[in-house]
Amino acid sequence: MPESKSRKKATYTPPPAKATAPKPLPRWFLPLSLGLMIFGLLWLVVTYLSPGAAYPLPIGQWNLAVGFAIIIAGFGMLTRWR
């Protein structure tokens, strides 16, 4: 009696090649991200100490949003740091 086709073994397929390791980030990446966070903090301190939030830019309370946006950009960069 002939053997059924479903009993034949499949040909060998090698496992997929391993992915290469991610490339290291440039040396300036960490200092820039930390610098952004410090700059954002200084921006907020100057905003709180200035009368009527007129400094560093004359945009009033929007200086707080700018300072926090700079800090968030620094934290966002740190999520990519290896």
Secondary structure, DSSP 4 states (H G I P E B T S, - for coil): -PPPGGGSPPPP-PPPPPPPPPPPPPTTHHHHHHHHHHHHHHHHHHHHHSGGG-SSSSSTTHHHHHHHHHHHHHHHHHTT--
